[in-house]
Amino acid sequence: MSAKSFTEATFKSEVLDSDLLVVVDFWAEWCGPCKMIAPVIEELAGEYAGKVKIGKVDVDSNSSIASKYGVMSIPTLIFFKGGKVMSQVSGVQNKAALKQKIEENL
């Protein structure tokens, strides 16, 4: 299972209304560090399938979501649970650090 793409049209139903923990990767096509973290995001999406929803928001085509959550630098990962922001990390993270963050928020 791969990471989903969240858009302005699907963000509320997929992220805010989800019963699962949702990890949202804010990224852009031109962002080098975003490309570095992308394979880790995909691996985690597979490992946590059914337990955690993991997806991406392209900040260029969905800028209102990024501005609503104060995303100033990318990549930024925001952890949502029950429609609320639980925590947030910015910059390239290794897989172990991201797994720890997911476990903390489950």
C-alpha angles and dihedrals in degrees: 000000000000132000115280125233114238119201136182087265096053104029097095096046096039100038115015096039095042120120089209131073106268123207113199120197110204106206146146134217093242095050114107097196089049089058090049093055096041097087090051090051090051092049092050091048088058095044095049097038109147093014104058129021111223123189148145137244117204101219093204095059096031102039095147091065091049093049093045090058095040096245103174101161132029142259092044121160118202122192114214127190125173090355093303132108108250099178144332139213129191132202131025112326127188120240095254092054092049093048089052090051091049092049091049090055100043 
